[in-house]
Amino acid sequence: MKFQLTKRKAYVLYAAMFIVMITAALTGCAKTKTPPSAKSVTSVPSGTITISGSTMLYPLNSVWAVQYHKIHSNVTVSVAGTGSGFGISNAADGNITIGASDAYLTKAFKKRYPDLVNVPVALDDAQVIYNIPGIPKKVNLKMTPKLVADIYLGKINNWDNPIFKKLNPKYKFPNLHIFVVHRADASGTTFDFTSLLTDTSKTWSKKVGRSLSPSWPTGSGYLGSDAVVSAVRSTKGAIGYVGLGWVLEYHLSSAAMKNKAGNYVVGSVKTITAAGDAALKSGSFPADFDRSIVWNVSAKNAYPDSNFEFWMIRKKQTNPNTTKIIKNLVNWALGPGQNSKYTVKTGFAPLPKSVMGNVKKLLSEVK
């Protein structure tokens, strides 16, 4: 199932984005398919689940919501892409059932939101995309994280800078201003992107650092990944960052990024999986997933800006029926939902089976 997303302009309010749900689509899909068995419908209480947050995770959440509703037609799952920051804070406040986030619960987040648990549901990445006249669209230009940091610091502002030619001697770069695009909202994609820049650039680490919504030294901000894609596609000389699903859906040009092993790697399901596997095989990865796998993975074929995707859930639910629906939905997403027809087709890597034990322990904290 191919996902369709509407481009948002920068002035669209969060409230408006939250209202634009897929409930009607879910109902329509259910009516056109063979009704699920009575057993599957009655095994879960009736109710409505709201999943809002990460625009990176939105495509997978949407596909999962449709499929889950086919199995449990008495459960409505409404999905919205409002940014990871919105997802985390509103899940903690109880305004939504599940907050979608590309960022894990750091120590600071845990202190601020002690009743939240982050349950990993898939793997994705943050990729650098660009629109450079004269460079073939299918070419994955070589870039280093430090180079990207210097662009976003405003230190490198033209595509004819010699460093681009040095890394990519086969191509001629235009004398064209680099139009820097970044997210304007509290974004998990930004969290992952700035994590990479923080780990590889001392200047970025000192002046900006890792954040959902940093104080950007330069560039123009846009609400949501779809708006970032639109801005880069429509602006000659633009550079931005989005997840793999967006790169695949819109056939975007993306960089082959230098990883910790010194190799230039293109983001893909295979290279994201390699990063996740390498992090887990280290033997010291925390059971509660409160560590980034951005950059800090030395596997030769690991994409350096890979990350786990999370559902943020309140540990203490006010309605026991909601708890039952949440656990059934999460267990489905961690089981049949990991099938490549849902994950890989929307640009995500399924979770390694080795982590499922720890993931289930995290889910058991939801009461």
C-alpha positions as CSV (number, residue, x, y, z in Angstrom):
1,M,0.0,0.0,0.0
2,K,1.6,3.3,-1.1
3,F,1.1,6.2,1.3
4,Q,0.0,9.6,0.2
5,L,0.8,12.7,2.2
6,T,-0.3,16.3,1.7
7,K,2.4,19.1,1.5
8,R,2.0,21.5,4.4
9,K,2.9,25.2,4.3
10,A,4.9,26.7,7.2
11,Y,1.9,28.6,8.6
12,V,-0.2,25.5,9.2
13,L,-1.1,25.2,12.9
14,Y,-0.5,22.0,14.9
15,A,-4.2,22.0,15.8
16,A,-5.1,21.8,12.2
17,M,-2.6,19.0,11.5
18,F,-4.0,17.0,14.5
19,I,-7.5,17.3,13.2
20,V,-6.6,15.8,9.8
21,M,-6.9,12.2,10.8
22,I,-7.2,9.0,8.8
23,T,-10.3,7.8,10.6
24,A,-12.5,8.1,7.5
25,A,-10.0,6.2,5.4
26,L,-9.9,3.4,8.0
27,T,-13.7,3.1,8.0
28,G,-13.8,3.1,4.2
29,C,-11.2,0.4,4.0
30,A,-13.0,-1.8,6.4
31,K,-16.2,-1.7,4.5
32,T,-14.7,-2.8,1.2
33,K,-12.9,-5.8,2.6
34,T,-14.1,-9.1,3.9
35,P,-15.3,-8.6,7.5
36,P,-12.9,-10.0,10.1
37,S,-14.1,-13.0,12.1
38,A,-16.2,-12.4,15.2
39,K,-13.4,-13.8,17.3
40,S,-10.9,-11.2,16.2
41,V,-13.3,-8.3,16.7
42,T,-14.5,-9.3,20.2
43,S,-11.0,-10.3,21.5
44,V,-10.2,-6.6,22.0
45,P,-12.6,-4.0,23.6
46,S,-14.1,-1.3,21.4
47,G,-12.4,2.1,21.5
48,T,-10.4,4.8,19.8
49,I,-6.6,5.1,19.8
50,T,-4.8,8.3,18.8
51,I,-1.2,8.1,17.5
52,S,0.3,11.5,16.9
53,G,3.9,12.8,16.6
54,S,6.8,11.9,14.3
55,T,6.3,12.8,10.7
56,M,9.1,10.4,9.9
57,L,7.1,7.5,11.4
58,Y,3.8,8.7,10.1
59,P,3.8,6.6,6.9
60,L,4.3,3.3,8.8
61,N,1.8,4.3,11.5
62,S,-0.8,5.0,8.8
63,V,-0.3,1.6,7.2
64,W,-0.4,-0.2,10.5
65,A,-3.5,1.7,11.5
66,V,-5.4,0.6,8.4
67,Q,-4.3,-3.0,8.7
68,Y,-5.1,-3.2,12.4
69,H,-8.6,-1.8,11.8
70,K,-9.2,-4.6,9.2
71,I,-8.5,-7.1,12.0
72,H,-10.3,-5.3,14.8
73,S,-13.1,-3.2,13.2
74,N,-14.4,-2.1,16.6
75,V,-11.1,-0.2,17.2
76,T,-10.5,3.1,15.5
77,V,-6.9,4.2,15.1
78,S,-6.4,7.8,14.2
79,V,-3.0,8.9,13.1
80,A,-1.4,12.4,12.6
81,G,2.0,13.7,11.9
82,T,2.7,16.6,14.2
83,G,6.4,16.3,15.1
84,S,8.1,14.1,17.8
85,G,8.1,17.0,20.3
86,F,4.3,17.2,20.1
87,G,4.0,13.4,20.4
88,I,6.2,13.1,23.5
89,S,4.6,16.0,25.4
90,N,1.0,15.2,24.5
91,A,1.4,11.5,25.3
92,A,2.8,12.5,28.7
93,D,-0.2,14.9,29.3
94,G,-2.7,12.2,28.3
95,N,-4.0,14.2,25.3
96,I,-3.2,11.4,22.9
97,T,-2.9,7.7,23.5
98,I,0.5,7.1,21.8
99,G,3.2,9.6,20.9
100,A,5.3,8.7,17.9
101,S,8.9,9.8,18.2
102,D,12.3,9.4,16.4
103,A,14.0,10.5,19.7
104,Y,14.4,8.2,22.7
105,L,13.8,9.2,26.3
106,T,17.0,10.8,27.4
107,K,17.8,11.3,31.0
108,A,16.4,14.8,30.7
109,F,13.2,13.6,29.1
110,K,12.8,10.8,31.8
111,K,13.1,13.5,34.5
112,R,10.5,15.7,32.7
113,Y,8.2,12.8,31.8
114,P,8.6,10.1,34.5
115,D,5.4,8.3,33.6
116,L,6.4,7.7,29.9
117,V,7.9,4.5,28.5
118,N,9.5,4.5,25.0
119,V,8.7,1.3,23.1
120,P,10.8,0.8,20.0
121,V,8.8,-0.3,17.0
122,A,11.1,0.0,13.9
123,L,14.4,1.4,12.6
124,D,14.8,4.4,10.3
125,D,17.4,7.1,9.5
126,A,17.8,10.8,8.8
127,Q,19.2,11.5,5.3
128,V,20.7,14.6,3.7
129,I,18.7,15.5,0.6
130,Y,19.6,18.2,-2.0
131,N,18.6,19.9,-5.2
132,I,21.7,20.8,-7.2
133,P,21.4,21.8,-10.9
134,G,23.7,19.8,-13.1
135,I,24.1,16.8,-10.7
136,P,22.2,13.7,-11.9
137,K,19.3,12.9,-9.6
138,K,20.4,9.2,-9.2
139,V,23.9,10.2,-7.9
140,N,24.5,9.9,-4.2
141,L,27.1,12.6,-3.6
142,K,29.7,11.9,-1.0
143,M,29.5,14.0,2.1
144,T,31.0,14.0,5.6
145,P,29.0,14.8,8.7
146,K,31.5,17.6,9.4
147,L,30.9,19.1,6.0
148,V,27.1,19.0,6.6
149,A,27.7,20.6,10.0
150,D,29.7,23.5,8.4
151,I,26.8,24.0,5.9
152,Y,24.3,24.3,8.7
153,L,26.7,26.5,10.7
154,G,26.8,28.9,7.7
155,K,30.5,28.4,7.2
156,I,30.1,26.8,3.7
157,N,27.4,28.6,1.7
158,N,28.1,27.9,-2.0
159,W,28.0,24.7,-4.0
160,D,31.2,25.6,-5.8
161,N,33.2,25.2,-2.6
162,P,36.3,23.1,-3.5
163,I,35.5,20.5,-0.8
164,F,32.5,19.2,-2.9
165,K,34.7,18.8,-5.9
166,K,37.4,17.0,-3.8
167,L,34.9,14.5,-2.5
168,N,33.1,14.1,-5.9
169,P,35.7,14.8,-8.7
170,K,33.5,13.4,-11.4
171,Y,30.9,16.2,-11.2
172,K,30.8,19.9,-11.8
173,F,29.2,22.0,-9.1
174,P,27.5,25.3,-9.9
175,N,28.3,28.7,-8.5
176,L,25.0,28.6,-6.5
177,H,24.1,29.7,-3.0
178,I,23.2,26.8,-0.7
179,F,19.7,27.3,0.6
180,V,19.6,25.6,4.0
181,V,16.3,23.9,5.0
182,H,15.5,22.7,8.5
183,R,12.5,21.8,10.6
184,A,10.7,24.6,12.4
185,D,8.8,22.3,14.8
186,A,10.1,20.1,17.7
187,S,11.3,17.2,15.6
188,G,12.8,13.8,16.3
189,T,14.3,13.8,12.8
190,T,16.1,17.0,13.9
191,F,17.1,15.3,17.1
192,D,18.8,12.5,15.1
193,F,20.3,14.8,12.6
194,T,21.8,17.1,15.2
195,S,23.0,14.1,17.1
196,L,25.2,13.2,14.1
197,L,26.5,16.8,13.8
198,T,27.2,16.9,17.6
199,D,29.1,13.7,17.5
200,T,31.3,14.7,14.5
201,S,31.8,18.5,14.8
202,K,33.3,20.1,17.9
203,T,32.1,23.5,16.7
204,W,28.5,22.3,16.3
205,S,28.6,20.5,19.6
206,K,29.8,23.7,21.4
207,K,27.6,26.2,19.6
208,V,24.3,24.3,18.9
209,G,24.3,20.7,20.2
210,R,21.7,18.0,19.9
211,S,18.0,19.0,20.2
212,L,14.5,18.5,19.0
213,S,14.4,22.3,18.3
214,P,17.8,23.8,18.3
215,S,18.7,27.5,17.8
216,W,19.6,27.2,14.1
217,P,22.6,29.3,13.0
218,T,21.3,29.7,9.5
219,G,18.5,28.5,7.2
220,S,14.8,28.5,6.8
221,G,12.4,26.4,8.9
222,Y,9.4,24.3,7.8
223,L,6.7,22.4,9.7
224,G,7.0,18.7,9.1
225,S,9.0,16.4,6.8
226,D,6.6,16.9,3.9
227,A,7.2,20.6,4.0
228,V,11.0,20.1,4.1
229,V,10.7,17.8,1.0
230,S,8.5,20.4,-0.8
231,A,11.0,23.2,-0.1
232,V,14.0,21.2,-1.2
233,R,12.3,19.9,-4.4
234,S,11.1,23.4,-5.4
235,T,14.3,25.3,-4.6
236,K,17.5,25.1,-6.7
237,G,20.5,24.8,-4.4
238,A,18.5,23.6,-1.4
239,I,19.7,21.1,1.2
240,G,17.6,19.4,3.9
241,Y,17.1,16.2,5.8
242,V,14.3,13.6,6.0
243,G,13.8,9.9,6.7
244,L,14.3,7.0,4.2
245,G,10.6,6.7,3.5
246,W,10.4,10.2,2.1
247,V,13.5,9.6,0.0
248,L,12.0,6.5,-1.5
249,E,8.5,7.9,-2.0
250,Y,9.6,11.1,-3.8
251,H,12.7,9.7,-5.5
252,L,14.9,12.3,-3.8
253,S,18.7,12.7,-4.3
254,S,20.4,11.8,-1.0
255,A,24.0,11.8,0.2
256,A,26.4,8.9,0.7
257,M,27.5,9.8,4.2
258,K,30.9,8.9,5.7
259,N,30.5,6.6,8.6
260,K,32.7,5.9,11.6
261,A,34.5,3.2,9.8
262,G,35.5,5.7,7.1
263,N,33.1,4.4,4.4
264,Y,30.6,6.4,2.4
265,V,27.2,4.7,2.9
266,V,23.8,5.4,1.4
267,G,20.8,5.1,3.7
268,S,18.7,2.0,3.0
269,V,16.9,-0.7,4.9
270,K,20.0,-2.8,4.6
271,T,22.4,-0.2,6.0
272,I,20.0,0.9,8.7
273,T,19.7,-2.7,9.8
274,A,23.5,-3.1,9.8
275,A,23.7,-0.1,12.2
276,G,21.0,-1.5,14.5
277,D,22.6,-5.0,14.5
278,A,26.1,-3.6,15.2
279,A,24.8,-1.5,18.1
280,L,23.0,-4.5,19.7
281,K,26.0,-6.9,19.2
282,S,28.2,-4.6,21.2
283,G,26.8,-6.2,24.3
284,S,26.4,-3.0,26.3
285,F,23.3,-1.6,24.7
286,P,20.8,-0.5,27.4
287,A,17.7,-2.6,27.8
288,D,15.5,0.6,28.0
289,F,17.0,1.9,24.7
290,D,18.2,5.2,26.2
291,R,21.2,5.4,23.9
292,S,21.6,6.8,20.4
293,I,22.9,4.6,17.6
294,V,23.7,7.6,15.5
295,W,27.4,7.6,14.5
296,N,28.6,5.5,17.5
297,V,28.6,2.3,15.4
298,S,31.7,1.0,13.7
299,A,30.2,-1.5,11.3
300,K,31.6,-1.0,7.7
301,N,28.2,-0.9,6.0
302,A,26.3,0.9,8.8
303,Y,24.5,4.2,7.8
304,P,25.8,6.7,10.4
305,D,22.5,8.5,11.1
306,S,20.3,5.4,11.8
307,N,18.0,5.3,14.8
308,F,15.2,3.4,16.5
309,E,11.7,4.7,16.1
310,F,9.5,4.8,19.2
311,W,6.0,4.8,20.5
312,M,5.7,6.8,23.8
313,I,3.1,5.5,26.1
314,R,1.9,6.5,29.6
315,K,2.7,3.8,32.1
316,K,-0.5,4.5,34.1
317,Q,-3.6,4.4,31.9
318,T,-6.9,5.7,33.3
319,N,-9.1,3.2,31.4
320,P,-8.4,-0.6,31.6
321,N,-10.0,-1.1,28.2
322,T,-7.6,1.4,26.7
323,T,-4.7,-0.5,28.3
324,K,-5.9,-3.7,26.7
325,I,-6.2,-2.1,23.3
326,I,-2.8,-0.5,23.5
327,K,-1.1,-3.8,24.5
328,N,-2.9,-5.7,21.7
329,L,-2.0,-3.0,19.1
330,V,1.7,-2.9,20.2
331,N,2.0,-6.6,20.3
332,W,0.5,-6.8,16.8
333,A,2.9,-4.1,15.5
334,L,5.9,-6.0,17.1
335,G,4.6,-9.3,15.5
336,P,2.8,-9.3,12.2
337,G,3.4,-5.6,11.8
338,Q,7.1,-6.1,11.4
339,N,6.5,-7.9,8.0
340,S,8.4,-6.2,5.2
341,K,5.1,-5.5,3.4
342,Y,4.5,-2.9,6.1
343,T,8.0,-1.8,7.2
344,V,10.3,-2.1,4.2
345,K,7.7,-0.9,1.7
346,T,7.3,2.4,3.7
347,G,11.1,2.8,4.2
348,F,11.7,1.2,7.6
349,A,13.7,-1.7,8.8
350,P,12.0,-4.2,11.1
351,L,13.3,-4.6,14.6
352,P,15.9,-7.3,15.2
353,K,14.3,-10.3,16.9
354,S,17.1,-10.2,19.5
355,V,15.5,-7.1,21.1
356,M,11.9,-8.3,21.4
357,G,12.4,-9.6,24.9
358,N,13.5,-6.2,26.2
359,V,10.8,-4.5,24.2
360,K,8.1,-6.7,25.8
361,K,9.5,-5.9,29.2
362,L,9.1,-2.2,28.4
363,L,5.5,-2.8,27.3
364,S,4.8,-4.6,30.5
365,E,5.3,-1.3,32.4
366,V,2.0,-0.1,30.9
367,K,-0.8,-0.8,33.3
